[in-house]
Amino acid sequence: MPTHLPSRQAAPTSWSGAAKTKPTTSDAEWRCTRCDKLLGVYRDGRMHLRFARGHEYFVGFPVQANCRGCGTLNQASGPTR
């Protein structure tokens, strides 16, 4: 007999919506220097990175990442204020 489990709901955050809002000092965006694609968000002194299939990471500084859009290597040494 199958057991019914409630489905998991996704969090109501939207990265596309974050690009339209003005960032605060606690939630500033990190964007590609070439194509302006969103790479991460500064949160509480760390970088929040989010990838496909639900992979999320909070990392310390300095951080480097290749842009998934254009392939440019981007670097951030800390949150800009």
RACOR-V155521 format. One record per pair of residues at least 4 apart in sequence whose C-alpha atoms are under 7 Angstrom apart, sorted by the first residue. I is the first residue (numbers start at 1). GAP is how many residues later the second one is. If there is no record, write none. Layout:
# RACOR-V155521
[[I/GAP] [I/GAP]]
This chain:
# RACOR-V155521
[[14/4] [15/4] [17/4] [23/4] [23/5] [23/6] [24/4] [25/56] [26/16] [26/17] [26/18] [27/14] [27/15] [27/16] [28/13] [28/14] [29/9] [29/11] [29/12] [29/13] [30/8] [30/9] [30/10] [30/11] [31/5] [31/6] [31/7] [31/8] [32/4] [32/5] [32/6] [32/7] [32/35] [32/42] [33/41] [34/38] [35/35] [39/10] [39/28] [40/7] [40/8] [40/9] [40/10] [41/6] [41/7] [41/8] [42/4] [42/5] [42/6] [42/37] [43/4] [43/5] [46/12] [46/13] [46/14] [47/11] [47/12] [47/13] [48/9] [48/10] [48/11] [49/7] [49/8] [49/9] [50/5] [50/6] [50/7] [51/4] [51/5] [61/16] [61/17] [62/14] [62/15] [62/16] [63/12] [63/13] [63/14] [64/9] [64/10] [64/11] [64/12] [65/8] [65/9] [65/10] [66/5] [66/6] [66/7] [66/8] [67/4] [67/5] [67/6]]
